[in-house]
């Protein structure tokens, strides 16, 4: 189980222990973990940043020096954190000004380097000054130990510019999210998690590295694998309905019915011969204008939105009284953003929303940057407030349940950064939901398999440029074949 930066801060605030004591606890645990690795004659260089992570490093230096180890404390710059300043003062009282301030010409000559330059607050890219220090650490012959997180690695994101590549990382209290994601996890080295007495008062994250699909039994029929209704498509966007329909069938759905415009129906029929159709009312421009006449008793699951259009028609009200799992995507999310009261009025216990970051920003009526910088908290707050499942699409797509459990997906790459992949995911969700007893498992499986098609494309064609959605859908059987289909 993993934790985000924001939730770690929350837990620290909720903890009744004085922050100065927590710092002492952290340094003591690090010291105890370090002792089996070092010998009395080892040359140890401790590099401290200006924040609380640097404060941990200062207290560690104090403990090492007190026990007569050959330790040199090097400050990257003077402490800015009040607690770190206090700890440096205590160090000076005991040992005088026996520390150094980093200079460009300094050589990192040591058997062990313990670094506490940046903590979990770091995000973005280090400047040239820090890049130089990180490079020196990485090029040294020393065994490198990072405190809590390798400096230069973000707590929440897997992408790394320049960072310390540690041999060991002594993580404080909880695994940080980037320790479980690629490529950031490769910077951590061997991981030791140290309990310093902070109670777990926040939700933890699961990282999805593998999945299991329900076993399909021989003595079954099409009805056992679900009936799905897809409400999608318009004269301007027939492809969205074609993609979603294809993906639903390729994901094992027993029966698919589509409500769409007649011209879209013809397009679907030429690609997905298995599809059936429900007749919806259509306007003269080829848009579905009324879905209230549809048979909502027929399907087990309903998906709405792909290519439907943003014209001023009421698509959601007819679904208020439908007590079936509902998947809302694309233009369905646009209409939902204009009437958020629908979420409170609906009777369906299972509503799945599949926004990308801009759609999420529209739903919460906040700038895009708010979502980009707070993906986990925004998803958690929305899902728990409205009692819905949120699939926040993007790199490491995030699934959040109505109870606040969160799952970070690990498959996928930039191949999926093209129009239509969201429609493909909606179709997969429509296909897989009726086949699972557990909703969360169905969503996690769909997202994982969806991402895997991107990975398979790259592996097959050795590039990320030339993919089309039809090619990705063709890779779905191979993605499914890679998954252990037994449920034991």
C-alpha positions as CSV (number, residue, x, y, z in Angstrom):
1,X,0.0,0.0,0.0
2,X,1.2,3.5,-0.9
3,X,0.5,7.1,0.1
4,X,0.5,10.5,-1.7
5,X,2.3,13.6,-0.6
6,X,-0.9,15.3,0.5
7,X,-2.0,12.3,2.6
8,X,1.4,12.0,4.3
9,X,1.2,15.7,5.3
10,X,-2.4,15.2,6.5
11,X,-1.2,12.3,8.7
12,X,1.6,14.3,10.1
13,X,-0.8,17.1,11.1
14,X,-3.2,14.7,12.7
15,X,-0.4,13.1,14.7
16,X,-0.3,14.3,18.4
17,X,3.5,14.0,18.6
18,X,5.6,17.1,18.4
19,X,7.3,17.5,15.0
20,X,10.7,17.9,16.6
21,X,10.2,14.6,18.4
22,X,9.1,13.0,15.1
23,X,12.3,14.2,13.5
24,X,14.3,12.7,16.3
25,X,12.4,9.4,15.9
26,X,13.1,9.4,12.2
27,X,16.8,10.0,12.6
28,X,17.1,7.3,15.3
29,X,15.3,4.7,13.1
30,X,17.6,5.7,10.2
31,X,20.6,5.4,12.4
32,X,19.5,1.9,13.6
33,X,18.9,0.8,10.0
34,X,22.3,2.2,8.9
35,X,24.4,0.5,11.6
36,X,24.4,-3.0,10.0
37,X,25.6,-1.5,6.7
38,X,28.6,0.5,7.9
39,X,31.8,-0.2,9.9
40,X,33.5,1.9,12.5
41,X,36.2,3.1,10.1
42,X,33.9,4.0,7.3
43,X,34.0,7.5,5.9
44,X,30.4,8.8,5.9
45,X,29.2,12.0,4.2
46,X,25.8,13.3,5.2
47,X,24.3,15.9,2.8
48,X,21.5,17.9,4.2
49,X,19.0,20.2,2.4
50,X,17.3,23.3,3.9
51,X,14.0,21.7,4.9
52,X,12.8,19.0,7.3
53,X,14.4,16.2,5.2
54,X,17.6,18.1,5.8
55,X,16.7,18.2,9.5
56,X,16.6,14.4,9.6
57,X,20.0,14.3,8.1
58,X,21.4,16.8,10.7
59,X,20.1,14.7,13.6
60,X,21.5,11.6,12.0
61,X,24.9,13.3,11.8
62,X,24.6,14.2,15.5
63,X,24.0,10.5,16.4
64,X,26.8,9.2,14.2
65,X,29.3,11.8,15.5
66,X,28.3,11.1,19.1
67,X,29.2,7.4,18.6
68,X,32.6,8.4,17.1
69,X,31.9,7.5,13.5
70,X,33.9,9.4,10.8
71,X,31.0,11.5,9.6
72,X,31.1,14.8,7.7
73,X,27.9,16.9,7.7
74,X,27.6,19.0,4.5
75,X,24.8,21.6,4.2
76,X,23.6,22.3,0.7
77,X,22.6,25.7,2.2
78,X,21.6,27.1,5.6
79,X,18.4,25.5,7.0
80,X,15.1,27.3,6.3
81,X,12.9,25.0,8.2
82,X,12.5,26.2,11.9
83,X,12.9,22.6,13.2
84,X,16.0,22.0,11.0
85,X,17.5,25.3,12.4
86,X,16.9,24.1,15.9
87,X,18.6,20.7,15.2
88,X,21.6,22.5,13.6
89,X,21.9,24.6,16.7
90,X,21.9,21.5,18.9
91,X,24.6,20.0,16.7
92,X,26.7,23.1,17.0
93,X,26.4,23.1,20.8
94,X,27.7,19.6,20.9
95,X,30.4,19.7,18.2
96,X,30.9,23.3,17.2
97,X,30.8,24.4,13.6
98,X,32.2,21.1,12.4
99,X,30.0,21.1,9.3
100,X,30.6,22.5,5.8
101,X,28.5,24.4,3.3
102,X,28.6,22.9,-0.2
103,X,31.0,24.4,-2.6
104,X,31.2,23.8,-6.3
105,X,34.7,22.4,-6.1
106,X,33.9,19.9,-3.4
107,X,34.6,16.3,-4.1
108,X,32.4,13.7,-2.6
109,X,34.9,11.2,-1.3
110,X,33.3,8.8,1.1
111,X,32.4,5.1,1.6
112,X,28.8,6.1,2.3
113,X,26.7,9.1,1.3
114,X,23.5,9.7,3.2
115,X,21.4,12.3,1.5
116,X,18.5,14.3,2.8
117,X,18.4,17.1,0.3
118,X,14.7,17.1,-0.9
119,X,11.8,15.4,0.8
120,X,8.3,14.6,-0.4
121,X,7.6,18.3,-1.1
122,X,9.8,18.3,-4.2
123,X,8.0,18.5,-7.5
124,X,9.0,19.6,-11.0
125,X,12.6,19.7,-12.1
126,X,15.7,20.5,-10.1
127,X,17.7,23.6,-11.1
128,X,21.3,23.4,-12.4
129,X,22.8,23.8,-8.9
130,X,21.0,20.7,-7.6
131,X,21.6,18.7,-10.8
132,X,25.3,19.2,-10.2
133,X,25.1,17.8,-6.7
134,X,22.9,14.9,-7.8
135,X,25.4,14.1,-10.6
136,X,28.3,14.1,-8.1
137,X,26.5,11.8,-5.8
138,X,25.6,9.4,-8.6
139,X,29.2,9.4,-10.0
140,X,30.8,8.7,-6.6
141,X,32.0,5.3,-5.6
142,X,30.0,5.5,-2.4
143,X,27.0,3.5,-1.2
144,X,24.2,6.0,-1.5
145,X,21.4,6.1,1.1
146,X,18.4,8.4,0.6
147,X,16.2,9.6,3.5
148,X,12.5,9.0,2.8
149,X,12.8,9.6,-1.0
150,X,15.6,9.9,-3.5
151,X,16.2,13.7,-3.9
152,X,14.8,14.8,-7.3
153,X,12.1,12.2,-7.4
154,X,8.5,13.4,-7.0
155,X,6.4,11.7,-4.3
156,X,3.3,11.4,-6.6
157,X,4.7,11.1,-10.1
158,X,6.8,8.5,-11.9
159,X,8.6,10.8,-14.3
160,X,12.1,11.8,-13.3
161,X,14.4,14.5,-14.8
162,X,17.6,14.3,-12.8
163,X,17.7,12.7,-9.4
164,X,19.8,10.8,-6.9
165,X,20.0,7.1,-7.8
166,X,20.1,5.5,-4.3
167,X,21.4,2.1,-3.3
168,X,19.0,2.2,-0.3
169,X,16.1,4.4,0.6
170,X,15.0,4.5,4.2
171,X,11.3,5.5,3.8
172,X,9.5,7.2,6.7
173,X,6.3,5.4,7.9
174,X,4.6,4.7,4.5
175,X,5.7,3.7,1.0
176,X,5.5,6.8,-1.2
177,X,3.6,6.4,-4.5
178,X,6.6,6.9,-6.8
179,X,8.3,3.9,-5.1
180,X,5.8,1.7,-6.9
181,X,5.7,3.3,-10.3
182,X,8.1,3.1,-13.3
183,X,10.6,4.6,-14.0
184,X,10.8,6.4,-10.6
185,X,10.9,3.1,-8.6
186,X,14.3,2.4,-10.1
187,X,15.8,5.4,-8.2
188,X,14.9,4.0,-4.8
189,X,17.3,1.0,-4.7
190,X,16.6,-1.4,-1.8
191,X,13.7,-0.1,0.3
192,X,13.3,-0.1,4.1
193,X,10.1,1.3,5.6
194,X,10.7,2.8,9.1
195,X,7.9,3.2,11.6
196,X,8.4,6.4,13.5
197,X,5.0,6.4,15.3
198,X,2.7,8.3,12.9
199,X,-0.7,6.7,13.0
200,X,-2.3,5.8,9.7
201,X,-5.2,8.2,9.5
202,X,-5.5,8.6,5.7
203,X,-6.5,6.3,2.8
204,X,-3.7,4.4,1.2
205,X,-3.3,3.7,-2.4
206,X,-3.0,0.4,-4.3
207,X,-0.8,0.1,-7.3
208,X,-2.2,-2.2,-10.0
209,X,0.7,-4.3,-11.3
210,X,-1.4,-7.4,-12.2
211,X,-5.0,-8.4,-12.6
212,X,-7.1,-11.6,-12.7
213,X,-10.2,-12.1,-14.8
214,X,-13.3,-14.1,-13.8
215,X,-13.2,-17.7,-15.2
216,X,-15.6,-18.4,-18.0
217,X,-17.2,-21.8,-17.6
218,X,-18.1,-24.2,-20.4
219,X,-21.8,-24.6,-19.5
220,X,-22.8,-21.0,-20.1
221,X,-24.6,-18.9,-22.7
222,X,-24.6,-15.3,-24.0
223,X,-26.9,-14.0,-21.3
224,X,-24.4,-15.0,-18.6
225,X,-22.0,-12.5,-20.0
226,X,-24.2,-9.5,-19.9
227,X,-26.4,-7.3,-22.0
228,X,-25.1,-3.8,-22.6
229,X,-26.8,-0.7,-24.0
230,X,-24.6,1.9,-25.6
231,X,-26.1,5.4,-26.2
232,X,-23.6,7.1,-28.5
233,X,-22.7,8.6,-31.8
234,X,-23.9,11.4,-34.1
235,X,-23.5,12.4,-37.8
236,X,-20.3,14.3,-36.9
237,X,-18.8,11.6,-34.7
238,X,-19.9,8.2,-35.9
239,X,-16.5,6.7,-35.1
240,X,-16.9,7.1,-31.3
241,X,-19.9,4.7,-31.3
242,X,-18.0,2.3,-33.7
243,X,-15.0,2.3,-31.4
244,X,-17.0,1.8,-28.2
245,X,-19.1,-1.0,-29.8
246,X,-16.0,-2.8,-31.1
247,X,-14.3,-2.6,-27.7
248,X,-17.4,-3.9,-25.9
249,X,-17.6,-7.0,-28.1
250,X,-13.9,-7.6,-27.9
251,X,-14.1,-7.5,-24.1
252,X,-16.5,-10.4,-24.0
253,X,-19.9,-8.8,-23.7
254,X,-22.7,-11.3,-24.3
255,X,-25.1,-9.0,-26.1
256,X,-24.7,-5.4,-27.3
257,X,-27.5,-3.0,-28.2
258,X,-26.8,0.5,-29.5
259,X,-29.0,3.5,-29.5
260,X,-27.8,6.0,-32.1
261,X,-28.6,7.9,-35.4
262,X,-29.4,5.8,-38.5
263,X,-26.3,6.8,-40.4
264,X,-24.2,5.9,-37.3
265,X,-26.0,2.5,-37.2
266,X,-24.9,1.8,-40.7
267,X,-21.3,2.6,-39.8
268,X,-21.4,0.3,-36.8
269,X,-23.0,-2.5,-38.8
270,X,-20.1,-2.4,-41.2
271,X,-17.6,-3.0,-38.4
272,X,-19.5,-4.8,-35.6
273,X,-21.8,-7.3,-37.1
274,X,-22.8,-8.6,-33.7
275,X,-24.5,-5.3,-32.6
276,X,-28.2,-4.9,-32.3
277,X,-30.0,-1.6,-32.1
278,X,-32.7,0.4,-30.3
279,X,-34.5,3.1,-32.0
280,X,-33.9,6.6,-30.6
281,X,-35.5,9.9,-31.7
282,X,-33.2,11.8,-34.0
283,X,-33.3,15.5,-35.1
284,X,-32.8,16.6,-38.7
285,X,-29.1,17.2,-38.2
286,X,-28.4,13.6,-37.2
287,X,-28.2,14.0,-33.5
288,X,-30.1,11.8,-31.0
289,X,-32.6,14.1,-29.3
290,X,-34.6,11.9,-27.0
291,X,-33.7,8.6,-25.2
292,X,-36.8,8.4,-23.0
293,X,-38.4,5.9,-25.4
294,X,-35.5,3.4,-25.0
295,X,-35.9,0.0,-23.3
296,X,-33.9,0.4,-20.1
297,X,-35.2,-2.9,-18.8
298,X,-33.2,-4.8,-21.4
299,X,-29.6,-4.1,-20.5
300,X,-27.5,-5.0,-17.4
301,X,-25.3,-2.0,-17.9
302,X,-25.7,1.3,-19.8
303,X,-23.0,3.5,-21.2
304,X,-23.8,7.0,-22.6
305,X,-21.8,9.9,-24.1
306,X,-19.3,8.8,-26.8
307,X,-19.8,11.1,-29.7
308,X,-23.3,12.0,-28.7
309,X,-22.8,15.8,-29.1
310,X,-23.3,18.9,-26.9
311,X,-26.5,20.2,-28.3
312,X,-29.2,21.3,-25.8
313,X,-31.0,18.0,-25.4
314,X,-31.8,16.3,-22.0
315,X,-29.9,13.0,-22.1
316,X,-29.6,12.4,-18.4
317,X,-33.1,12.9,-16.9
318,X,-34.5,9.7,-18.4
319,X,-31.7,7.8,-16.5
320,X,-32.6,9.2,-13.1
321,X,-34.9,6.3,-12.3
322,X,-32.8,3.6,-13.9
323,X,-31.4,1.3,-11.2
324,X,-28.7,-0.2,-13.4
325,X,-24.9,0.5,-13.5
326,X,-24.3,3.6,-15.6
327,X,-21.1,4.6,-17.4
328,X,-20.9,8.3,-18.3
329,X,-18.2,9.5,-20.7
330,X,-17.3,12.3,-23.1
331,X,-20.3,14.3,-24.1
332,X,-22.3,12.7,-21.3
333,X,-19.8,14.3,-18.8
334,X,-20.3,17.6,-20.6
335,X,-24.1,17.5,-20.0
336,X,-23.5,16.3,-16.4
337,X,-21.3,19.3,-15.7
338,X,-24.3,21.5,-16.6
339,X,-26.6,19.7,-14.1
340,X,-24.6,18.3,-11.2
341,X,-27.8,17.9,-9.2
342,X,-28.4,14.7,-11.3
343,X,-25.8,12.9,-9.2
344,X,-27.8,13.5,-6.0
345,X,-31.2,12.6,-7.6
346,X,-30.3,9.4,-9.4
347,X,-31.2,6.0,-7.9
348,X,-28.5,4.0,-9.6
349,X,-26.0,2.7,-6.9
350,X,-23.2,2.3,-9.5
351,X,-22.3,5.3,-11.6
352,X,-18.9,5.3,-13.3
353,X,-17.5,8.6,-14.6
354,X,-14.5,8.5,-17.0
355,X,-13.1,12.1,-17.3
356,X,-9.8,13.2,-18.5
357,X,-8.2,16.1,-16.6
358,X,-10.0,18.9,-18.5
359,X,-13.4,17.1,-18.1
360,X,-12.7,16.7,-14.4
361,X,-11.9,20.4,-14.1
362,X,-15.2,21.2,-15.8
363,X,-17.1,18.9,-13.3
364,X,-15.6,20.6,-10.3
365,X,-15.6,24.0,-11.9
366,X,-12.0,24.7,-11.2
367,X,-9.0,25.5,-13.4
368,X,-7.2,22.6,-15.1
369,X,-4.1,23.2,-13.0
370,X,-6.1,22.3,-9.8
371,X,-6.8,18.9,-11.2
372,X,-3.2,18.4,-12.6
373,X,-1.6,19.3,-9.3
374,X,-4.1,17.5,-7.0
375,X,-5.3,14.4,-9.0
376,X,-5.6,12.2,-5.9
377,X,-7.4,14.6,-3.6
378,X,-9.7,15.9,-6.3
379,X,-10.7,12.4,-7.3
380,X,-11.2,11.3,-3.7
381,X,-13.3,14.4,-2.8
382,X,-15.6,14.0,-5.8
383,X,-16.0,10.2,-5.5
384,X,-16.8,10.3,-1.8
385,X,-19.1,13.4,-2.1
386,X,-21.3,12.0,-4.8
387,X,-21.0,8.3,-4.2
388,X,-19.6,7.5,-7.7
389,X,-16.6,5.7,-9.2
390,X,-14.1,8.1,-10.9
391,X,-11.7,6.9,-13.6
392,X,-9.4,9.9,-14.0
393,X,-7.7,9.2,-17.3
394,X,-4.1,10.0,-18.2
395,X,-0.6,8.6,-17.4
396,X,-1.1,6.2,-14.5
397,X,-4.9,6.4,-14.8
398,X,-6.4,6.7,-11.3
399,X,-9.5,4.7,-10.2
400,X,-11.4,6.0,-7.1
401,X,-14.3,4.2,-5.5
402,X,-17.3,5.8,-3.6
403,X,-15.6,4.8,-0.3
404,X,-12.4,6.6,-1.3
405,X,-10.2,3.6,-2.1
406,X,-7.8,4.5,-4.9
407,X,-6.0,2.3,-7.5
408,X,-3.1,3.6,-9.7
409,X,-2.8,1.8,-13.0
410,X,0.7,0.9,-14.3
411,X,0.0,0.0,-17.9
412,X,-0.1,2.2,-21.0
413,X,2.1,4.8,-22.7
414,X,2.0,7.7,-25.1
415,X,0.5,5.5,-27.8
416,X,-2.9,6.1,-26.1
417,X,-2.6,9.9,-26.4
418,X,-4.9,10.1,-29.4
419,X,-8.6,10.6,-30.1
420,X,-10.8,7.6,-29.6
421,X,-8.9,5.8,-26.8
422,X,-11.5,7.1,-24.3
423,X,-14.3,5.7,-26.4
424,X,-12.4,2.4,-26.5
425,X,-12.1,2.4,-22.7
426,X,-15.9,3.1,-22.3
427,X,-16.6,0.1,-24.6
428,X,-14.3,-2.1,-22.5
429,X,-16.1,-1.0,-19.3
430,X,-19.4,-1.7,-20.8
431,X,-18.2,-5.2,-21.8
432,X,-16.5,-6.1,-18.5
433,X,-18.8,-4.7,-15.9
434,X,-21.6,-7.3,-16.4
435,X,-19.0,-10.1,-16.2
436,X,-17.7,-9.2,-12.7
437,X,-19.5,-9.5,-9.4
438,X,-17.2,-6.8,-8.0
439,X,-17.5,-3.3,-9.7
440,X,-14.0,-2.1,-8.6
441,X,-12.4,-5.2,-10.0
442,X,-14.1,-4.7,-13.3
443,X,-12.9,-1.1,-13.6
444,X,-9.4,-1.9,-12.6
445,X,-9.3,-4.8,-15.1
446,X,-10.6,-2.6,-17.9
447,X,-8.1,0.2,-17.3
448,X,-5.2,-2.3,-17.0
449,X,-6.1,-4.1,-20.3
450,X,-6.7,-0.8,-22.1
451,X,-3.2,0.4,-21.1
452,X,-1.7,-2.9,-22.1
453,X,-2.8,-2.4,-25.7
454,X,-0.5,0.6,-25.9
455,X,2.4,-1.4,-24.5
456,X,1.7,-4.2,-26.9
457,X,1.6,-1.8,-29.9
458,X,5.0,-0.3,-28.9
459,X,6.5,-3.8,-28.5
460,X,5.1,-5.0,-31.9
461,X,5.9,-1.9,-34.0
462,X,8.8,-0.4,-32.1
463,X,7.3,3.1,-32.3
464,X,4.7,5.3,-30.7
465,X,3.7,7.3,-33.7
466,X,1.7,5.2,-36.1
467,X,-1.0,3.6,-34.0
468,X,-4.7,3.8,-34.9
469,X,-7.6,3.0,-32.6
470,X,-8.6,0.1,-34.8
471,X,-5.1,-1.4,-34.4
472,X,-5.3,-1.0,-30.6
473,X,-8.7,-2.8,-30.5
474,X,-7.2,-5.6,-32.6
475,X,-4.6,-6.0,-29.9
476,X,-7.2,-6.6,-27.2
477,X,-7.3,-10.4,-27.7
478,X,-3.5,-10.5,-27.1
479,X,-3.9,-8.3,-24.0
480,X,-6.5,-10.7,-22.6
481,X,-4.4,-13.7,-23.5
482,X,-1.6,-12.3,-21.3
483,X,-3.8,-12.3,-18.2
484,X,-4.2,-15.2,-15.9
485,X,-7.9,-16.1,-16.4
486,X,-8.2,-18.4,-13.4
487,X,-9.7,-17.1,-10.3
488,X,-7.8,-19.3,-7.9
